Amino acid sequence: MTTWAGLRYRQSLLYLQRRHRRRVTVIVSIFRYRQEDREEEREKGYLKTPLRADVVVLQAVFEGLAQDGGLLVPHFIPDVSNEYKKWKNLSFHELAYQIAKPYVGDEIPEADLRDLMKRSYANFKDKDIVPTKKVGDVHIMELFHGPTFAFKDVALQALGNLFEYFLTRSNKRITVVGATSGDTGSAAIYGLRGKKNVECFILFPEGRVSPIQQLQMTSVLDENVHCVAVQGTFDDCQDIVK
């Protein structure tokens, strides 16, 4: 079973140095660990970190953020150097399955995980899901073929199915409350619409999202989806949620 550790980080290392001086060396060491650490990693399956207690995939899916407000990252990156060349002709959902499998471990049976990934990308408009197009000497990956045209569809379509899978198995319910300035809300809604045991509430600033984004959110009629227009800014929506 793969374990996960939560790390509080931001894109800017300078930001980290100002806010979390004691943690910077820990974070850097995780991504630049020595060869002997790699050998230890292969034996234990993860790298230890003092930043927070380990969580398994089930907890990581539902917690979203670590308890300190940061992100959850895996203890280790699987070594696929002997396998990845075999993946070049796989369909996108099969590739997603191969990538997810080492992180999921035995928490989701292989047949269920493969089916989950296949359903997650069934609503994309392009047969390659995220096709790569050559423009001059540059290859560009198109991430806008999901149901809401946002790159976040790539993750949130799968997350909605993971929610439904684990909740159905445990016979539990969750309520998702989110704030959006546009594309995140519609991508979340389309990922959660119609999912069993999930209620979804999305707050957005009235008059401050694009017309198409508002229509994407408010035209979804599934009973578990609820859109709330807030008179104010996106920050006001965030304050309500937090």
Solvent accessible surface area in square Angstrom, and as a share of the most:
residue,aa,sasa,rsa
1,M,137,0.61
2,T,10,0.06
3,T,28,0.16
4,W,45,0.16
5,A,2,0.01
6,G,0,0.00
7,L,2,0.01
8,R,38,0.14
9,Y,72,0.27
10,R,90,0.33
11,Q,187,0.83
12,S,53,0.34
13,L,85,0.42
14,L,110,0.55
15,Y,59,0.22
16,L,7,0.03
17,Q,71,0.31
18,R,140,0.51
19,R,133,0.48
20,H,32,0.14
21,R,174,0.64
22,R,223,0.81
23,R,67,0.25
24,V,15,0.08
25,T,98,0.57
26,V,34,0.20
27,I,14,0.07
28,V,48,0.28
29,S,56,0.36
30,I,25,0.13
31,F,132,0.55
32,R,192,0.70
33,Y,47,0.18
34,R,154,0.56
35,Q,96,0.43
36,E,94,0.42
37,D,29,0.15
38,R,97,0.36
39,E,84,0.37
40,E,73,0.33
41,E,16,0.07
42,R,137,0.50
43,E,145,0.65
44,K,96,0.41
45,G,29,0.27
46,Y,54,0.21
47,L,21,0.10
48,K,145,0.61
49,T,20,0.12
50,P,109,0.68
51,L,28,0.14
52,R,41,0.15
53,A,75,0.58
54,D,68,0.35
55,V,5,0.03
56,V,37,0.21
57,V,9,0.05
58,L,69,0.35
59,Q,79,0.35
60,A,14,0.11
61,V,19,0.11
62,F,68,0.28
63,E,66,0.30
64,G,48,0.46
65,L,100,0.50
66,A,5,0.04
67,Q,155,0.69
68,D,47,0.24
69,G,32,0.30
70,G,0,0.00
71,L,74,0.37
72,L,27,0.13
73,V,23,0.13
74,P,29,0.18
75,H,8,0.04
76,F,36,0.15
77,I,111,0.57
78,P,23,0.15
79,D,94,0.49
80,V,44,0.25
81,S,68,0.44
82,N,132,0.68
83,E,78,0.35
84,Y,111,0.42
85,K,144,0.61
86,K,154,0.65
87,W,36,0.13
88,K,166,0.70
89,N,134,0.69
90,L,63,0.31
91,S,55,0.35
92,F,45,0.19
93,H,50,0.22
94,E,28,0.13
95,L,52,0.26
96,A,17,0.13
97,Y,2,0.01
98,Q,33,0.15
99,I,86,0.44
100,A,19,0.15
101,K,64,0.27
102,P,45,0.28
103,Y,40,0.15
104,V,11,0.07
105,G,33,0.32
106,D,107,0.55
107,E,16,0.07
108,I,2,0.01
109,P,72,0.45
110,E,103,0.46
111,A,76,0.59
112,D,54,0.28
113,L,2,0.01
114,R,94,0.34
115,D,69,0.36
116,L,0,0.00
117,M,17,0.07
118,K,117,0.50
119,R,108,0.39
120,S,0,0.00
121,Y,17,0.06
122,A,77,0.60
123,N,90,0.46
124,F,17,0.07
125,K,141,0.60
126,D,35,0.18
127,K,182,0.77
128,D,73,0.38
129,I,15,0.08
130,V,15,0.09
131,P,8,0.05
132,T,71,0.41
133,K,94,0.40
134,K,132,0.56
135,V,91,0.52
136,G,60,0.58
137,D,140,0.72
138,V,89,0.51
139,H,119,0.53
140,I,83,0.42
141,M,107,0.48
142,E,30,0.14
143,L,67,0.33
144,F,101,0.42
145,H,32,0.14
146,G,0,0.00
147,P,25,0.16
148,T,8,0.05
149,F,116,0.48
150,A,8,0.07
151,F,114,0.48
152,K,50,0.21
153,D,0,0.00
154,V,36,0.20
155,A,66,0.51
156,L,34,0.17
157,Q,14,0.06
158,A,11,0.08
159,L,56,0.28
160,G,0,0.00
161,N,6,0.03
162,L,27,0.13
163,F,19,0.08
164,E,30,0.13
165,Y,42,0.16
166,F,4,0.02
167,L,5,0.02
168,T,75,0.44
169,R,126,0.46
170,S,55,0.36
171,N,134,0.69
172,K,130,0.55
173,R,149,0.54
174,I,42,0.21
175,T,82,0.48
176,V,37,0.21
177,V,74,0.43
178,G,18,0.17
179,A,18,0.14
180,T,1,0.01
181,S,67,0.43
182,G,2,0.02
183,D,49,0.25
184,T,55,0.32
185,G,1,0.01
186,S,0,0.00
187,A,0,0.00
188,A,15,0.12
189,I,0,0.00
190,Y,47,0.18
191,G,1,0.01
192,L,9,0.04
193,R,90,0.33
194,G,48,0.46
195,K,39,0.16
196,K,133,0.56
197,N,36,0.18
198,V,1,0.01
199,E,45,0.20
200,C,0,0.00
201,F,68,0.28
202,I,5,0.02
203,L,13,0.07
204,F,4,0.02
205,P,2,0.01
206,E,89,0.40
207,G,68,0.65
208,R,152,0.56
209,V,18,0.11
210,S,44,0.28
211,P,108,0.68
212,I,105,0.53
213,Q,43,0.19
214,Q,62,0.28
215,L,116,0.57
216,Q,24,0.11
217,M,0,0.00
218,T,63,0.37
219,S,66,0.43
220,V,11,0.07
221,L,156,0.77
222,D,40,0.20
223,E,164,0.74
224,N,14,0.07
225,V,14,0.08
226,H,61,0.27
227,C,43,0.26
228,V,64,0.37
229,A,50,0.39
230,V,20,0.11
231,Q,163,0.73
232,G,23,0.22
233,T,50,0.29
234,F,66,0.27
235,D,94,0.49
236,D,60,0.31
237,C,0,0.00
238,Q,52,0.23
239,D,102,0.53
240,I,109,0.55
241,V,49,0.28
242,K,185,0.78
